[in-house]
């Protein structure tokens, strides 16, 4: 096999896997799968025979037709969940009711295997909700807008706070006081009040 053909096969495999993943995400896939798997043992066990050496054990009951109908209905409901998911709630409730009915009718619900599988599938179908693609698309845009707006708001708050602090901390001075700020105040010179007269010193005052 050439490398080119191998690369094409891997590409086709990845494309098909991606398409299956998209198809599976648009419907209650696991709910339908569990429901169909639950219908198989319910419909099979009443018509099956177990061989133990030379001895054959028939597990069929008087309600074998009822078990077959319950099993077929569960498989049909599982396919309905896959291909007509709009009625998933009805299909889920019907699967739960059929699973409960299979306990007295179909060998304790297919030896509890089919009962549990159908019960889980019905519950998953009732609780499944399709995703909203618009929310995923709008998420990055809203996140980018929020990131762009936050710095602007923070910058405005910071500038306002800085201006308020500047206004409150700046002392109020007159125009003359601002010019003379930083110049030490000069003390007036002290004059000698003594006067000499006729060779004598007299103190005024």
Buried (B, 14 or more C-beta within 10 A) or exposed (E): EEEEEEEEEEEEEEEEEEEEEEEEEEBBBBBBBBBBBBBBBBBBBBBEEEEEEEEEEEBEBEBBEBBBBBBEBBBBBBBBBBEEBEEBBEBBBBBBEBBBBBBEBBBBBBEBBBBBBBBBBBBBBBEBEEEEEEEEEEEEEEEEEEEEEEEEEEEEEEEEEEEEEEEEEEEEEEEEEEEEEEEEEEEEEEEEEEEEEEEEEEEEE
